[in-house]
Amino acid sequence: MASFPDILVIAGPTASGKTSVGIELAQRIDGEIISADARQIYRFMDIGTAKPTTEERAATRHHLIDFINPDEDYSAGQFAEDASAVIGDILRRGKMPIVVGGAGLYIRALFDGFSPMPKIPIEVRARLKEEGRDCLPALYKRLCEVDPEWAAKIQATDTQRILRGLEVYEASGKPLSEYQKVSPIPPIRHKASYLGLHWEREVLYDRINARACLMFENGLIKEAKSLRDRGYSSDLNALNAFGYREIFQYLDGETTLDRALADLQQGTRRYAKRQMTFFRRDKRFRWVDGSDGDVADVILQNLETC
């Protein structure tokens, strides 16, 4: 243990096996898991976010899972603050913090620092989304007027970043580009080792497709209905993404069940591709073959050579 870093980071695309590897490592090196997943933070969303099972969470302590409701806002900056506090507590108890997840922005905020952002009222976000569905070019034109610096950095078709720039401006009266110039809140001050799980693309895509089928078998449609019964709108950020969006479209009669499954698989594959692009740019990561017979052993060997 003396040669190990203070913190272990296990990252990679969705369906790469991060959860099982993280749990095995935690059991072998007396660790606890900090989830760096942007959707597993939400209650009532278990199947569609592929949360660790009740048994897995009973076997190994997990943090930052299931602690806010789907209609609550949460940011990478908030994650960095919360994760820093959890990591400090784990270290004080003499255990190994293991950050496990595929949310690259969360991991970056924790280890590289982040610029504080204003809280966005739900009604502002909902209105801008609705306007974006009707006429995205008009929103981009507005963004060029209120925050030309941010607008110049993004594509006129980048819905997510256009909406982000406008919601920050409307919530605060200050351009997003100005917030980004503020000195960032400093990163966590602990030595970390970064390991990523790599799969051949076609094998990973097969795993993604199979997991989507399993989600349907395990009751994803029932889970989506339950969320609506609780009063959660499909327009919420937490639910207007792959995994639930397709199911709500099916429930609303906008698509067939087969099409919903195919769209879920395709959306997840695209997300995995974006994740890999993001993590590959971070040269701190050393990559481990996810198909290796004992990934945990390989990771432990990597740690011992740090």
N, C-alpha and C positions, 0 to 999 in steps of 0.2 A: 504493500500500500504506500510506502514512503515515496516511491517514484511516480505515483499517480498524480494527475492534475487535481485541482480543487473541484472542478466541474467537468462533467462529460456531456457532450452534445451529440445526440443521435438524430440525424435529419435525413431527408430524402423525399421522393414523391409519394403521393397517396398509394396505398396498397403495396408498399415495398417491404412491409413486415416490421416497421419501426416499433409497434406496440409490443409484440412478442419478444423482440430482441431486447428492448428496454427493460421489460419485466425480468427476463432471465439475468441480465446484467445486474439489476438491482438486488436480486436474490443472492447473486454470487459475490458481490462486493459491498454488501450492506448499504444499499442506496435507496433513495426515494425519487419518484418521478415527478417532474414538473412538466405538465402538458403544454406544448407550444402549438396548439391547434386553434385556429380562429373560430371554429364552430362547436367544438366539444365543450366550450365554456358554457353553452346554453343548456338549461334544463329542458326536459321533455323531448329532446332531439337525440335519441340514442342510436336508432337503427340507421338513419340517414347520414349520421356523422361517423359511423363505425367506431363508437366509443368502446373503450375496454369494457369487458363484461363485468357483472357484479362479482363473479368469482376471481377474475384477474385483479380487480381493485381491492378485493379482500386479501389477496395473497401479497400484494405490494402496495404500499401507500402511494396514492396519486394526489397531486395538487393542481389547482386551477382547472378543474373539470366540474361541470354541473353547478355553477355558483351564481349565474345571473339568468334572468328570464329573456325569452326571445325578443321582447320589445325594448330591451335596455341596450344602450350604446356601450361599446367597449372599443378601445383603441390599442395600437401597438405600444403607445406610451404608457397607458394604464397597465398593460401586461408587464412592461419592463419594471415598473414600480412594484407591482404585486409579486412578480417572480424574484426580484431582488430581496424582498422581505422574506419570502419563503426559503430562498437559498441560504440566507444568513441564519435562519432558524435551523435548517438541516445541518449546516456546518457546525453550529454551536453544539449540536447533539452528537457530533462525531461521525456523521454519516456522509455518504457521497450524493450530492445533487446530480440527477441525470435529466437533462432537458431533452425531451423527446417530441418531435413534431415536424410538420411540413410548412408551417407559416413562416416564411423567410423574413417578412417584415418584423414579426415578433422577435425572432432570434437576433436580427440586426439591431433592433431598438435596445435589447437587453445588453448586448456585448459591444455595441458601437455608440450608444447614446442616441438621443432623439430630441427633436425640436417640439416644444409644447404646442398643442393645437386647441382651438376653442371647442366647446361642447356644441354639437349640432342639434337643434330642436327637431323632434321627429316630424313635425308638420312641414318644416322647411325641406327636409330630405324627401318626404313623400311628394310634395308639390313639384320639386325639381325633377324627380323621377318621371312623374306624369308628363311634364312638359317635354322631357327628353324623348319619351315614347312618341309624342306627337310631332316634334320638329327639333331634332338634334342640331341641325345647322344654325338655327336661331340661338340656341344656347351657346354654341361655340362663338358666334358673333358677339354675344353679350360678354362672354369670358374675355375675348380679345379687348373689349372696352374697359373692363374693370381690373383685369390682371394680364396685360399683354405679355409680361415676362414668362408667366406660367404657360399661357396659351402657345407661346412660341416653342416650348419644349415638348409639346404633345401633338398627336395627330388630331385632325378635325373630326375623326370618326371614333376617337377613344372615349366612349361614353362614360366609363367609370372615372377617369381623370378630369373630364369636363365637369361632371357633376360635383366632384370633390372640390375643384377650384371655386365653383359658384356657391356651394353650400358654406364653405369657410368664409367667403366674402359676405354672404348674406347674414350669416350668424354673428359676424364680428365687425363688419365694415372695413376689414383689413385684408389685403390680398394674401393668398396662400404663399406666394413667392416671398413676401416680407416675413412671414412666420419662419420660412426655411432659412432665413439669414440670421435668425436669433441664435446665439450660442447654445448648442444642444446641451440637454441635461446629460451629465457624464455617464459613461457605461459602468457596469458592475466591475469592481476591482478584484477579480480573482482569476487565476490561471485556468484556462479551459482547453480541452482537447476536442477537436471537431471531427466527427466521423460521419460519413454519408453512405447510405445503402444504394448500391447501383444494381440495376437489372438490364439485360438486353431489352430493347424497346418492345419487340413483339411479345416477349415473355411477360413483361410488365403489363402490356395491354390485355393479354389473356387473363392475368390476375384481376385486373380492373373489371373486365367484362363478367368474370365469374362472381366477383364480389357483388356487383350490381344485381345479378340474378338472386344471390343469396339474400340480399336486402329485401327483395320482393317476397321471397319465401318466408322471411322472418317477420313480415308484417309492416313494411314501410307504408303501405296505403292506409292501414289502420292508424299508424302513428301520425300521418298527415291529417287524417280526419280528426284525431284527438286534439291536435294543435288548433284546428279551426274551432272545435267545440269549446276550447278554452278561450276563444276570442282573439286568437292571433291571426293577423292579416297576412296573406301571401305576399303583400307588398313590402313587408318588413325586410331589412337587410339580411337578417338571419335566415329567412325563408325564401328569398328571391334569388336563389342560387341553385346550381345543379344538386340533385338529390331530393329536393322538395318541389322546386318549380315545375318539374315534369309531372309530378304526381298531382299537383293542384290543377294543372292543365287537363289532366285526365279526369279528375273529379268534376271539373267544370264542363266536360263534354267537348273540349277543344282538340283532343287527340285520342288515339286508341291506346290500349294498354301496351301492345307490342311497340308502338311508336314511342311511348313514354320510356320504356326500358331502353330502347335503342338510343334515344336522346340522352338519357342519363349516362349510358356507357360512353357516348361520344363526348359529352361535356366533361366527364371525369378524365378521359384520356387527354383532352386539351389542357385541363388544369395540371395534370401530371407533367406534361411537356413544359408548361410555364415554370413549374416548380424546379425542374431539372435545369432549365436555362438560368434561373435565379441562383441556385446553389453552385452551379459550375463556375460562376463568376467569382465566387468567394474562394480564394486560394488557400484559406486556412483549412479547408476540408480535405481529409484523406478518404479515399473511396474504397469501400469493401464490397465484394461481390455478394449480393443478397442471396444468390442461389447456393452459396457455399454451405457445406454440410453443417458446420457449427459457426455461425456468424459471431456469436458471443465470444468464442475462443479467439477468433481472428482479431476482434476488437481489443480484447485484453492483451494480446500479444503486441498490438500497436501501442497501447498505453504504456507498456513496460519499456518501449523503445523511445518514448518521448524525451 
